[in-house]
Amino acid sequence: MSQPSATRRPSGARTAGAAALAVGAALLLHAALPADKPPLFGGHGWVGTPLRLVGALVLGAVSCLLLAAKGSPRRLARRLRAVRVGLARPTTGRARIVARVIAEEALWRGGVLLVLYVAFGALFAVGVSSLAFGLSHVHQGLRGMLANCLNGVTFAASYLALGGLAAAVASHAAHNLLLATAMAGRRSQTGRRT
């Protein structure tokens, strides 16, 4: 029997709760592993960390645009126009997107990548965790799974090279928010409601 709708938590609250649990699990896992592992939250000082996070944001945005353009300058121009139009439109769900990103990154980079890194090394960890991340997006079809395998490599590189979980979250959030904005802009250009 389901709960009455008045007592159910909204979907956004469930997503935020899942993100908090995933981050907590990643913190516990990180503490339990040996000392020779990448830092979970950077450790590059007050100046280096913000610069690395900006780099992660740029990396996520660039990977989003390049994958969407599929190597075509004309497609890239159309995607950039869609982003411009999408930025002018009010969009909802940004907090939910970020909460989902946090949960995914805590699981895939803060969990799977980290365990594989400690057990087998960086190259194996990036490859297997990125493949698994792509396969977890089976609902997006073959093209979506392949794109997410590439995204997994991007987010893993952010995690390992730019500052741990915070950099991976920044890169993934930039990617997903830019994609959502572009999709809103495309719907607006074609006259469909969002």
NORRALIN-V790839 format. One record per pair of residues at least 24 apart in sequence whose ideal C-beta (glycine too) atoms are under 10 Angstrom apart, sorted by the first residue. I is the first residue (numbers start at 1). J is the second residue. If there is no record, write none. Layout:
BEGIN
i,j
I,J
I,J
END
This chain:
BEGIN
i,j
10,96
11,93
11,96
12,93
12,95
12,96
12,99
12,100
13,96
13,99
14,96
14,99
15,95
15,96
15,97
15,98
15,99
15,100
15,102
15,103
16,95
16,96
16,98
16,99
16,100
16,102
16,103
17,99
17,103
18,99
18,100
18,102
18,103
18,104
18,106
18,107
19,96
19,98
19,99
19,100
19,101
19,102
19,103
19,104
19,105
19,106
19,107
19,169
20,99
20,102
20,103
20,106
21,103
21,106
21,107
22,99
22,102
22,103
22,104
22,105
22,106
22,107
22,108
22,110
22,111
23,102
23,103
23,105
23,106
23,107
23,110
23,165
23,169
24,106
25,106
25,107
25,110
25,111
26,102
26,105
26,106
26,107
26,108
26,109
26,110
26,111
26,114
26,165
27,106
27,110
27,165
28,111
29,106
29,110
29,111
29,112
29,114
29,115
29,118
30,110
30,111
30,114
30,115
30,118
30,164
30,165
32,115
33,114
33,115
33,117
33,118
33,119
34,118
35,118
36,117
36,118
37,114
37,115
37,117
37,118
38,109
38,113
38,114
38,117
38,118
38,122
38,125
38,159
38,160
38,161
38,163
38,164
38,165
39,159
39,160
39,163
39,164
39,165
39,166
40,106
40,109
40,110
40,114
40,159
40,163
40,164
40,165
40,166
41,110
41,163
41,164
41,165
41,166
41,167
42,162
42,163
42,164
42,165
42,166
42,167
43,163
43,164
44,162
44,163
44,164
44,167
48,162
48,163
49,162
49,163
49,164
49,166
49,167
50,163
51,162
51,163
52,158
52,161
52,162
52,163
52,164
52,166
52,167
52,170
53,158
53,162
53,163
53,166
53,167
53,169
53,170
53,171
54,162
54,167
54,170
54,174
55,158
55,161
55,162
55,163
55,167
55,170
55,171
56,154
56,155
56,157
56,158
56,159
56,161
56,162
56,163
56,166
56,167
56,168
56,169
56,170
56,171
56,172
56,173
56,174
57,158
57,162
57,167
57,170
57,171
57,173
57,174
57,175
57,177
57,178
58,170
58,171
58,174
59,154
59,155
59,157
59,158
59,161
59,162
59,167
59,170
59,171
59,174
59,175
60,101
60,151
60,154
60,155
60,158
60,167
60,168
60,169
60,170
60,171
60,172
60,173
60,174
60,175
60,176
60,177
60,178
60,179
61,171
61,173
61,174
61,175
61,177
61,178
61,179
62,154
62,171
62,174
62,175
62,178
63,147
63,150
63,151
63,153
63,154
63,155
63,157
63,158
63,171
63,172
63,174
63,175
63,178
64,147
64,151
64,154
64,171
64,172
64,174
64,175
64,176
64,177
64,178
64,179
64,181
64,182
65,175
65,178
65,179
65,182
66,150
66,154
67,143
67,146
67,147
67,148
67,150
67,151
67,154
67,175
67,179
68,147
68,178
68,179
68,182
68,183
70,143
70,147
78,182
78,185
78,186
78,189
79,178
79,179
79,182
79,185
79,186
80,182
80,185
81,182
81,185
81,186
81,189
82,181
82,182
82,183
82,184
82,185
82,186
82,187
82,188
82,189
82,190
83,178
83,179
83,181
83,182
83,183
83,184
83,185
83,186
84,181
84,182
84,185
85,181
85,182
85,184
85,185
85,186
85,187
85,188
85,189
86,178
86,179
86,180
86,181
86,182
86,183
86,184
86,185
86,186
86,187
86,188
86,189
86,194
87,178
87,181
87,182
87,184
87,185
88,181
88,184
88,185
88,188
89,181
89,184
89,185
89,187
89,188
89,194
90,184
90,194
91,177
91,180
91,181
91,183
91,184
91,185
91,194
92,180
92,184
92,194
93,177
93,180
93,184
93,194
94,173
94,176
94,177
94,180
94,181
97,172
97,173
97,176
97,177
97,179
97,180
98,169
98,172
98,173
98,176
98,177
100,172
100,173
100,176
101,155
101,168
101,169
101,170
101,171
101,172
101,173
101,174
101,175
101,176
101,177
102,165
102,168
102,169
102,172
102,173
103,169
104,133
104,136
104,137
104,152
104,155
104,168
104,169
104,172
104,176
105,133
105,155
105,158
105,159
105,164
105,165
105,166
105,167
105,168
105,169
105,170
105,171
105,172
105,173
106,165
106,168
106,169
107,132
107,133
107,136
108,132
108,133
108,136
108,152
108,155
108,156
108,159
108,168
108,172
109,133
109,152
109,155
109,156
109,158
109,159
109,160
109,164
109,165
109,167
109,168
109,169
109,171
109,172
110,159
110,164
110,165
110,168
110,169
112,136
112,152
112,156
113,152
113,155
113,156
113,159
113,160
113,165
113,168
114,159
114,160
114,164
114,165
116,156
117,156
117,159
117,160
122,156
122,157
122,160
122,161
125,156
125,159
125,160
126,152
126,153
126,155
126,156
126,157
126,159
126,160
127,152
127,153
127,156
128,152
129,153
129,155
129,156
129,159
130,154
130,155
130,156
130,157
151,175
151,176
END
